[in-house]
Amino acid sequence: MTLTIDQPPTPRTSEDAIEHDTPAATGAPGGHHRLRDWVASIAELTGPDAVVWCDGSDEEYDRLCELLVSQGTFLRLDPVRRPRSFLARSTPDDVARVESRTFICSERASDAGPTNNWRAPGPMRTELRDVFAGSMRGRVMYVVPFSMGPVGSPLAQIGVEVTDSPYVVVSMRTMTRVGTRVLEELGAEGDFVPAVHSVGMPLVEADGRRREDVPWPCNALKYICHFPETREIWSFGSGYGGNALLGKKCFALRIASVMGRDEGWLAEHMLLLRLTSPEGRAFHVAAAFPSACGKTNLAMISPTVAGWTAETIGDDIAWMRPGGPGTDGRLRAINPEAGFFGVAPGTGESTNPIAVAMVASDTVFTNVALTDDGDVWWEGLTDDVPAHLVDWQGEDWTPDAGRPAAHPNSRFTVRADRCPSIADSWQDPAGVPIDAIVFGGRRATNVPLVAESYDWAHGVLMGATISSEQTAAAEGTVGALRRDPFAMLPFCGYNMADHWDHWLRIGEQLGESAPRIFSVNWFRKTTDGTYLWPGFGENSRVLAWLLRRVDGTARATPSPVGLLPAPGELEVDGLGLAPDVVDELFRVDPAAWLAETDDAEEWLGRFGDRLPAAITDQVVRLRERLSAAPGR
C-alpha cells in the first residue's frame, strides 16, 4: 500500500473524519525529501487509512482530546475542580516501562554491555518488519516532529515520531516541542532521529474484516528497540509512558547518550535545580537518583534555610555540554523536555506541595482513582482517604478493599510552565552553567548524609557505584544492594563502562572549570528503623553546605569516603537532632565500608577489560584510605 502523503486518502472512519477537516492533514513539509520518503515507507509498511502531519497547535490538541473522550480513552474531569484535565485508564498489562522487552541493537554485543538486553540488528529488523506489517490498518498514522530542548538551541536535537495513538500525540505535545516550528527548524536537509510507534492493534484484519476499537489498544507482544549506530527507535505493542512517548527515555537517554558519547556531551538521568543564596548568587545543580529516592521532591524543593530560594529547571533528564569557543568553558545544561511525566502516588501536600499545585489544571492523569465528584485521588495525595472511589481499573473501591486505589506507577502529564517553581531560565537555549553534580541512593546504613568527592575521578566512582537496598521480597533479597550507576541502569544506550570512561574524558576537558561532585543519602536509619534525617525541605540544608563548598566559604573534614562537613558547618538548628544523631549521620565504619568495597569491586568486575583504569585506581585508593582509618 502506498499513500500520497500531501493529500491523505478519503476518510474511512469517524476518527479520519475529525482529522481531515484540519490543516494538519496537508502539513507535510515540501523540501525535506528524506523525511517525506521515510514517512511514506513507514506508511507502506504499516498500512494506515490516512497520514496526518501534526502542527502542534492548541486547536489540534483540543480536537484530539475530544476524539479521545469520544473513544472512551479519556474521561473529562470536573471542569471546576480540575479544569481542562482528563483521566485515562490503561489495561492492566500496559502500566509501566517493559525493561525485559527493551533492547539495544548495536552491531556488537560488547557495545551494549552486561547491563542491557542486546539483540543483533539484522534479525531484530526482520522481527520488527513482521510485527509492524499492517499494524496500523484502519487507523490514522500521525507524524509528530518534535524538538528535545528549545527549538533552535545549539544543545537541542530533533526527532520525528510516527504513531497510531492519539493519546501519544497529545502526550508528546505536552512533553516536547511539537509541530510546524520544528519542521521549519529542520529545513530541507536537517538531521532527525526517526522513531516508529504502533499500539499493535490494527482495526482491519489482513482479510479485510473489521473489528471494534477499545479505549486502550495495545498488544501482549511488546518491543522497545534502539539502534545506536543508525539512531533509530522502534516501539511496538504498548501505549504507555516511556514505551510509547519515544522522545523521553528512548531518545533523550538511550539514543542521546550514544550521540553524546560520539559528539562530546552528556545525556543523563538527572534533575536540574537553581538555588540562590542569601547574597543573591545563583547556583545550578544536576542530580541523579534511582527510583524511590525523592528525585521529584528535590526538583521542586521549598528550602527551609533562611534566605535560600529554589527554582526548578527539570525533574528527570539533563543534557550537558562543555562550553565551546567564546564561552567560559563550563559544563552547561538544558532540560530537553517540555513537560513533567510524574509518578502520582506519594505526591501530596506534605511531600511536594508545588507538584500538587502544578497539576491543579491542564493535566492528563493516567491510572489514578476517580472521586465521586469528578476529581482524582491517589495514595499520598491527602491524609484523609475518601470513603468511596472508582479505582484505576474502573471498579468501586473503599478503604477496606485490600488493594491500592491508584496504580503504584500511575502518572500525571503536565506542561513544565505550569510548575509554580519553574525558573525563568528553564528554556534558555544556551543552557545553565552547572556548579555541582549530586549522586544519591537509598541506604539505611553506611553511606553518610553528604560527602564531597576528592576529585573528578573519585566522583565518577561515586556515580558508578550508586546503590539502594532492596525493600521488598519481590525485588530480590531484602537488604541486598541494587547497583544503579548514575541512575542510568535501564537508560544507558551503550556499555556502562564506556559511559564512565566518557565521563572521565569530559572531566579532563573541563579541567578546573568542572563542577564539584557530591554524594547524598537522605535515608539513613537507626537500628529500630527510624529515619535519622527529616528529609524533604530540610534537604536544602545539605544543598546549602555543598554549594558553600563551591563558593569556598564552607569547611570540610576528610574521611575515607570523601570530604564531610566540618563540625558545626551543616546547619541543624531547629531540627531537634541530638549530637549522637548528627554523628551517626556521618559515621564511617571502615570494616563495613571495606565489605561494601568488596561488593562494589565484584560488581565492577562484570565489565571486564572495558572498565576504565581510573575507576580501578579509585577503588584501590578507597581501600587504602579505609585500611588506614582509625578503628581498623
Secondary structure, DSSP 8 states (H G I E B T S, - for coil): ----SSS-----SHHHHHHTTSGGGG---SS-HHHHHHHHHHHHHH--SEEEE----HHHHHHHHHHHHHHTSEEE--TTTSTT-EEE---TT-SS--GGGEEE--SSHHHH-TTS-B--HHHHHHHHHHHHTTTTTTSEEEEEEEEESSTT-TT-EEEEEEES-HHHHHHHHHHSEESHHHHHHHTTT---EEEEEE-S--SB-TTS-B----SS---SS-EEEEETTTTEEEEES--SHHHH-TIIIIIIIIIHHHHHHHHT-EEES-EEEEEE-TT--EEEEEEE--TTS-HHHHHT----STT-EEEEEESS-EEEEE--TTS---EEEE---SEEEEE-TT-STTT-HHHHHHTTSS-EEES-EEETTS-EE-TTS-SS--S-EE-TTS-EE-TTSSS-SS-TT-EEEEEGGG-TTB-TTTT-TT-EE--EEEEE---SSSS-SEEE-SSHHHHHHHHHT-EEE--SGGGSSTT-EEE-GGG-TTT-SS-HHHHHHHHHHHHHHHGGG--EEEEE-TT-B-TTS-BSS--GGGHHHHHHHHHHHHHT-S-EEEETTEEEE-TT-S--TTS---HHHHHHHH---HHHHHHHHHHHHHHHGGGGGGS-HHHHHHHHHHHHHHHTSTT-
